[in-house]
Amino acid sequence: MVSPETEKMRFDLRVIASWIEPQSKVLDLGCGNGDLLAWLVKNKQVTGTGIEQDKDKAAYCISRGLSVLHGEMSEDVDDYPDKNFDYVILSQTLQQVYEPARLLYSLSRIGRRFIVSFPNFSHYSIRLQLLYKGMAPKSNELPYNWYDTPNIRVITLKDFRKFSSDVGYRIIEEIAVKTDYHNSEGSIVHWLSNLRATYGIFLIEKYPNT
């Protein structure tokens, strides 16, 4: 039986959940412990599937009654037919992907819409660290040293908007959020988002014939 444990769901995941229509077909890439999928299955009656690279997390998802595969998402998404899902979710993982343009193309192929979120490297705290310390910055959202980080690229909200425009994606909705240390509570940033937001969340679809 699925146990959603909604009180443990991150603030950004609650934002993403609000965009998902009831009874949709959803694929969650890098689904972690399955909190979002579990909530969507219980509260919006979605048909949910996840892909998780971490073996222990994938096993935990399965123990919760979720349909989750242990695998490499950049490869496994190629196995799905066109427009197989209503929504494909890539949450806080884009900065760790080796070929993000290729992966996002796959998401736009297999999903009618897709949702992407990532830490905002343009947050004022990161800018100040670069200005005053002259060293690779760290934050609650990007806590690693430069030599041991799983993050292989840095992204700002402005970067992603330009990328979407360049490759033919239409941003349906964008929400910038500022979260607390544990990402459990937060607020929506309405002004100077590229400076003040800790995360950006984008709901996207591909323009026809692009």
C-alpha positions in Angstrom: 0.0 0.0 0.0 1.3 3.5 -0.9 2.3 5.6 2.0 2.6 9.2 0.9 4.0 10.8 4.1 3.1 14.2 2.6 4.4 16.1 5.6 8.0 15.2 4.5 7.6 16.4 0.9 9.9 19.3 0.0 8.4 22.7 -0.7 9.4 22.7 -4.4 7.8 19.3 -4.8 4.5 20.7 -3.5 4.7 23.4 -6.1 5.3 20.8 -8.8 2.4 18.7 -7.5 0.0 21.6 -7.9 0.6 21.6 -11.6 -0.3 18.0 -12.2 -3.8 17.3 -13.4 -5.7 14.5 -11.7 -5.6 11.1 -13.3 -2.6 12.0 -15.4 0.1 9.7 -16.5 3.4 10.8 -14.9 7.1 9.8 -15.2 9.3 11.1 -12.4 13.0 11.0 -13.2 15.4 10.8 -10.3 12.4 10.3 -8.0 14.5 9.8 -4.8 12.5 8.2 -2.0 9.3 8.6 -4.0 7.6 11.3 -1.9 6.2 13.2 -4.9 5.0 10.1 -6.7 3.3 8.7 -3.6 1.5 12.0 -3.0 0.3 12.2 -6.6 -0.9 8.6 -6.6 -2.9 9.0 -3.5 -4.2 12.6 -3.9 -4.5 13.0 -7.7 -5.0 9.3 -8.7 -2.2 9.5 -11.3 -0.6 6.6 -13.0 2.9 7.1 -11.8 6.2 5.6 -12.8 9.7 6.6 -11.5 13.3 6.0 -12.5 16.0 6.2 -9.8 19.7 5.6 -10.2 20.3 4.9 -6.5 19.6 1.3 -5.8 18.6 1.7 -2.2 16.2 4.6 -2.9 14.7 2.6 -5.7 14.2 -0.4 -3.4 12.6 1.9 -0.8 10.1 3.3 -3.4 9.1 -0.2 -4.4 8.6 -1.1 -0.7 6.1 1.8 -0.6 4.1 0.3 -3.4 5.4 2.6 -6.1 6.2 1.6 -9.7 9.9 2.6 -9.8 12.7 1.3 -11.9 16.4 1.2 -10.9 18.3 2.5 -13.9 20.0 5.4 -15.7 17.4 7.9 -16.7 19.3 9.3 -19.7 19.3 5.9 -21.3 16.0 4.5 -20.1 13.9 7.4 -21.4 14.8 6.3 -25.0 12.7 3.2 -24.5 9.4 5.1 -24.2 7.2 5.9 -27.2 6.3 9.4 -28.2 3.8 11.3 -25.9 3.6 8.3 -23.6 3.1 10.5 -20.5 1.1 13.6 -19.7 3.9 15.0 -17.5 7.6 14.1 -17.2 9.3 15.5 -14.1 13.0 16.2 -13.7 13.5 17.7 -10.2 16.8 19.1 -9.0 18.8 16.9 -11.3 19.5 18.9 -14.4 22.8 20.2 -13.0 24.1 16.6 -12.8 23.2 15.6 -16.3 26.1 15.2 -18.8 24.0 16.0 -21.9 21.1 18.1 -20.7 20.0 19.2 -24.2 19.7 15.6 -25.3 17.8 14.6 -22.2 15.4 17.5 -22.4 14.7 16.7 -26.0 13.8 13.1 -24.9 11.5 14.5 -22.2 9.7 16.7 -24.8 9.4 13.6 -27.0 7.9 11.2 -24.5 5.8 13.8 -22.5 3.1 16.2 -23.6 4.5 18.6 -21.0 7.6 18.4 -18.8 8.7 20.0 -15.6 12.3 21.0 -14.7 13.6 22.4 -11.5 17.2 23.2 -10.5 19.2 25.3 -7.9 19.7 28.9 -9.1 23.4 29.6 -9.3 22.7 33.3 -9.6 21.4 33.7 -6.0 22.9 36.7 -4.3 24.7 34.6 -1.7 26.6 32.8 -4.4 27.5 36.1 -6.1 28.8 37.5 -2.9 31.0 34.5 -2.2 32.6 34.9 -5.6 33.0 38.6 -5.1 34.5 38.6 -1.6 36.1 35.1 -1.3 37.1 34.6 -4.9 36.5 30.8 -4.5 34.1 28.3 -5.9 30.9 29.0 -3.9 28.9 26.6 -1.7 25.3 26.9 -0.5 22.5 24.9 1.1 21.3 24.0 -2.3 24.8 23.4 -3.8 26.7 22.1 -0.7 29.7 20.4 -2.3 33.3 21.3 -2.8 34.4 21.8 -6.4 36.4 18.6 -6.3 33.8 16.2 -5.0 30.5 17.6 -6.3 28.1 15.5 -8.4 27.0 18.8 -10.1 28.9 19.1 -13.4 27.3 22.4 -14.5 25.8 25.6 -13.0 22.5 27.1 -14.2 20.7 30.4 -13.6 17.1 31.2 -14.3 18.1 33.5 -17.1 20.3 30.8 -18.6 17.4 28.4 -18.7 14.9 30.9 -20.2 17.4 31.6 -23.0 18.0 27.9 -23.6 14.3 27.2 -23.9 13.9 30.0 -26.4 16.9 28.9 -28.4 15.8 25.3 -28.8 12.0 25.8 -29.3 10.5 25.1 -25.9 7.5 27.1 -24.7 7.6 28.0 -20.9 4.0 27.6 -19.9 4.6 28.6 -16.3 7.6 29.5 -14.2 7.9 29.8 -10.4 10.9 30.9 -8.5 11.1 29.8 -4.9 13.1 30.6 -1.8 13.3 27.7 0.7 14.6 27.2 4.2 17.6 25.1 5.1 15.8 21.8 4.9 13.7 22.8 1.8 10.6 21.9 3.8 9.1 25.4 3.9 9.5 28.3 1.5 7.9 31.2 -0.4 7.4 32.2 -4.0 9.7 35.0 -5.3 7.9 37.5 -7.4 10.5 40.1 -8.1 14.3 40.0 -8.8 13.9 36.2 -9.0 17.3 35.6 -10.7 18.9 37.3 -7.7 16.7 36.1 -4.8 15.4 32.6 -5.7 17.1 29.5 -4.5 15.3 27.3 -7.1 13.6 27.7 -10.4 10.7 25.5 -11.5 9.5 25.5 -15.1 6.5 23.9 -16.8 7.4 23.4 -20.5 6.1 22.1 -23.7 7.7 21.8 -27.2 6.5 24.1 -29.9 5.0 22.2 -32.8 7.4 21.5 -35.7 10.6 22.3 -33.8 
